[in-house]
Amino acid sequence: MLTAYRDTGGEIHKAGSDALPADIIWIDLLDPTPEERERVEARVKIRLPSKEALSEIEASSRLVVDHGVLYLSTPVVARGAGEEIDLSPAGFILSKRLLVTIRYTPLPTFDAVARQMEAEDGLTDGVAVFTALMEAIIDRGADILEHLGAAIDKISRSVFQGGLSDLKGRGNSTGSLRQTLGKLGSMDDRLSKARDVLLGIGRIASFAADIGHEWISPEFRSRLEAVCKDVSSLSDYETHLSDKIQFLLDAILGYITIEQNDIFKVLTIASVVGVPPTLLAGIWGMNFKNIPELNWDLGYPMAWAAIILSGLLPLVWFRKKGWF
């Protein structure tokens, strides 16, 4: 879909228009068709990058200057309100007057800036729209990090304030530990994706402010610098969350080790308790004719008493040692 934003009359033009207006500040391409790509390339005299080119990870492909036009790309959050975060590449082609964006999935941040353009008159050129998009993406990244931080705090409380330790001795202890490990693994994956977005936005905001300093007004340079500072602050917070996840992983693995030790302790007690009765039963079960105990009148009950006592004595000893 092709959308052209705000011509001289303040109108917004959809893809159905036969021709793009001469004076517009933002052309937004959402999963464009070949015809739409050709229309935009003919209109602005540029070559639109493919999805594969936008997905390149090296800086030389994401930060390009050609005849005063900036070609920028970065991954952005396509969906992140639930348990998963999906990233999608987005491209920004920025000149003094016009911004062209190309993306392949609906992005809430772009929709928010589009609504802002409809409601306000402050976005008067492509640099203003680009800056607003950077700020909106950073705000969304901050919301995701806050959501992850709250989820990590919830798991931390369950780990260290009795939630998991209360399950000791129950059949669902192992299942709860596995589930918690899975949640932490998923959170770490989401956090790594948020980190990719922050790094990408920080690079292109700094690059645009530096390269376009001659035609970007001081106001928008300051706002782009503020975006870079926000990225630095959020990166520190992301590092804190990553460290906390690693700490929780180590703690849960410690719980698992303790639980395994408890299992081995039970097996050890059972094996030690069972050895003396087995030894006595084996001795008295041997097929020899001359076994004195066979002729005793109280031999049978005494054998039972000895077997039971040999099993109880280790239990009493382990109990005094505090093994159970």
N, C-alpha and C positions, 0 to 999 in steps of 0.2 A: 504494500500500500504506500502511496506517495501522498504526503501532506506538505503544502507550502504555507508558511505562517507569515501573516501580517505584511500586506503590501502597503502602498501609500494611503489607501483608504481604510486600513486596519482590518481588512477582510482575511479570512482563513480559507484556503483553497484546497480541495480534495483532489484525488487523482483523476476524477472525472473531467476535470478541466481540459479543454483541448490544448491550451498553451499556458505555460507558467507565466505569471505576471513579471513585468520587467523589474519591479522594485520590491523585493522580498528579503527577509533577513534570516529565515531558517527553512531549509528543506529537509524533511524527515522521511527516510525510506525505511519501511518496515517489511522485511522479507520481500524485496522488490522483484518484480518480474523483469525479464530482459527488455521489454518495451519501456518500462519505467526507468530502468538504468540508462537506456539510450536517450530518453528525453532529458534526464538530468545532466548527463554528460554533454549533450548538445547545448544545453542551456548555460552551464557554468564553465564549459570548456576544460573539464578535468576527467580523469579516468578513475572510476569508482573501484575501490579494492574489493576483491572477492572475500567470501567468508573464510577461506583458507588463509588468505593473507592477513586478515584481521586476527586470526588465531595464533599467528607467529609470536613466539615468546621473547625473541632477542630484541634489544632496545633499538637496534638499527632499522628494524622493520616497523616498530611501533612509533618511532619519533623521526619524522622525515620532514624536510623543508624543501620545497620546489617552487622557485620563482615567487618567493614571499608567501606562499600558501603552506599552512601546516597540515600535515597528514598524521593523525594521531589515532591510536587504538588501545583498547584496554578491555579486560573482562569486567563485566558488571553483573550484579545480582539480578537474575530473572525471577527467582522465587525463593523466598527465605522466611516466610512467616511461620511455617510449620516445622516439622522435624528435619527437613532437608533443605539444602541450599543448592540451587542450580545457577551456574554461571553461563553467560552467553557473551560472545565478543561484540563490541560496539566500536564503530569508527567515527571519527570527528575530522572533518575537513574544514579548516578555519581560515578565513581571510579577514581583511579589515572590515568588510561590510556583511559578508554572508557566512553562514554556518550550514554545512551539509552533514547530516548524521545518517549512518546506515547501521541497521541492526536486524536481527533475524528472529526475534521473539518479543512479545509485548513486555515493556519495562515500566513499572510503576513510577519511577523517577521521571521518565520522559513525559508520561501522562500528567504528572504533577506540574511540571514546568509549562506544559501546554495549557493547563487550566490557569496557571499564573499569567500567561500571556493574554488570555481572554479576559481576565479580571483586572489586569493592571496595564499601565502604559509605560512603565519604567524600562521594559526590555525593548530598546530601540535599534539594536544592531546585533550582528552575529556574536560579537565578543560578549555582550551582555547575556545572551542566551547560553553561550558556552559556560560562562561563569556560573549562571544559575543551575545548569545541569551538574557541574562539578559539586556545587554546594548540596544539591539534592541527593547526589550519589553518596556523598560523605555522611549526610544525615541518615540515610538508609543504612549505611554501614555501621553507624553508631548505634542505631536501633537494634540491629542484629547482634552486635557485641553485648549490648545491655541484656538482650534476651538470653544469650548464651551465659552471661555472667550470673543471671538469676537462676538458670537451670543448674549451673555448676554449684552455686551456693546451696541449692536444695539437696543435691547429691552429697555435698560435704556434710550437711547436717545429718543426713541419714546414715552416713558412714561413722561420724564421730560422736553423735548424740543418741546412740542406742538403736537406730533403725536397723542396721545390719547385725550388730552384736546381739540384739534380742532374738535373732533367728537361730542362734547357736542351739544345737541339739534338736532342731526341727528338720523335717524332711525337705523343706523348701529353702534351706540355707544356701546350698550350692546353686540352685536355680536363681536365687536373688543376686548372688555374687556375679553369676554369668550375665544376668540382665544388666546389672550396673556397669560391668566392663563394656558391654555392648553400647550402652548409652554414652559412656565416656569416649569410646572409639568414634562414635558418630559425631559427638561434639567436637572432637579434635579435627575430624574431616571438615566440618563446617567452619571451624576456626581457620583452617589452612586456606579455605576458599575465600573467606573474608580478608585474610592477609593478602592474597593475590590481588583482590580489588583495591585495597588500600595502597599497595605498592604501585599498581598501574595508575591510579588517580594521582598519586603524589608525583610520579614522573611526568605525566603529561601536563599537569597544572604548572609545575616548575618550569618545564620546557617551554610552554606557551608564554609564560610571564617573561622568561629570559629572551626568547627569540623575537617575540612580538612587542618588545618594549617601546619600539618607535611608534606603533600605531594603536597600542592598547593604552587607554587612559589611566592616569594614576589611580583612580578609584577602583578600576577592575584589576589593576596590578596588585593593589593592596588586598583585594578580596581573594585573588588567586594565591597570594602569599599566605593569607589566613587559612585557605584550604590546605596548603602544604603544612602549616603548623598543626592544623586539626589532624592531618594524616600522621604526623609525628606523635601527637598525643595519643591517638587511637592505636598506633602501633605499639606504644609502650603498654597500653592497657591490654592489647592482644597478647603481648609477651607475658604479662602477668597472668592472664587466663590460661595460656599454654603451660606455664610453670605449675599452675594450680592443678590442671588436668593431670600433668605428669606426677605430681605429688599424690593425687587421689588414686591414680593407677598403682603407684608403689604401695599405698596404704592397703588397697583392696588385695593386691597380691600378697601383702603381709598377712591379711586375714585368711586368705586361702592357704598360705603356708601353715598358719596356726591350726587351721581346721584339719589339714593333712597330718600334722603332728598329733593332734588329738586322736585321729583314726589309728595311726601307728601305735599310739599309747594303748588304746583299747586292744589292738591285736597283740601287743607285747604282753599285756596283763593276762589275756586269755591263754596265750601260749605257755606262759610261766605257770599259771594256775593249773593248767592241764597236764603238765609234765609229771609231777609227783604221783597223782593218782594213776596215770598211765603206766609209770614205772612199777608201782606196787601191783597193779592188776596184771602186768606182764610177768612179774616174778611168780605170783601165785597161780598163774595160768599155765606155767611150764609143765610139760608131761614127764615128770620124774616120779618114780615110785616112792622114794624116801623124802617126802616133804613133811616135816614134823607138824606143821599147822593143820594138816588134813585130819589128824587124829585128835585134835583138841575139841572138846565139847563146845567151847565158845569161839572156835576158830573163825567161823563164818561171820558172826556179828563183830568180832574184833577186826577182821579184814575190812568190813564195811566202815567201821569207825576210823581205822587208819587211813583209808582212802579219802573219806570225807574230811578228816582233819588235815591231811596233807594238801587238800585243795583250799581249805579255809585259812590256813596259816599264811600263805602268800597274799591272800586278799586282805587280811588284817595288816600285814606289813605294808602293802601298797597304800592302804587307807591312811596309815600313820604318816607315810611319806607325802600324802596329799595328791596322789596321782588321780584320784577320782573322789 
